[in-house]
């Protein structure tokens, strides 16, 4: 029961949609304010996909005295994305370091299909999830999936919309449970970010954060 990706246990977890638009806080898509490393496979700089302003009280559960904003990074141009990755955030130097990046497929996007690095900048804002976004039962789960991707690109906090609920989200460094931050997907047939053509394939990228270690973990699930 607990490993189902839906259920009444999510009813009180009402998170946010992140969409393009102005906010009083500095939430943003793209740009490269953080110093990102090069991908170990394709040699390109990592993408700074989104960056959340932790001064926003709606994100208080992610807040730490060591970090003023939380960048979500990965390489979108090769198969390193397909395996779990772990990154170290260094707020003093505003830099990201690769800790774990294991790749089995060795696939690199061809030049014509590559997503630009860095991603163009766009302001983003948080809005409350709709009731239809919360997977409180099986029907609601499928309804929520129908909206995620076609209507909006990013879920923040609240109920993770899992294809399969992961068994372990502990930090590989300190073994504390990592905090689910966000999930991102993008449907090919819609235009949810005005500054770039973005297609992530039939997958969802999940981001987790360890406040103890300031580490960021990515995992994907196919839709």
Secondary structure by P-SEA (a helix, b strand, c coil): ccccccccccccbbbbbbccccccccccccccccccccccccccccccccccccccccccccccccccbbbbbbbccccccccbbbbbbbcccccccccbbbbccccccccccccccccbbbbbbbbccccccccccaaaaaaaaaaccccccccccccccccccccccccccccccccccbbbbbbcccccccccccccccbbbbbbbbccccbbbbbbbcc
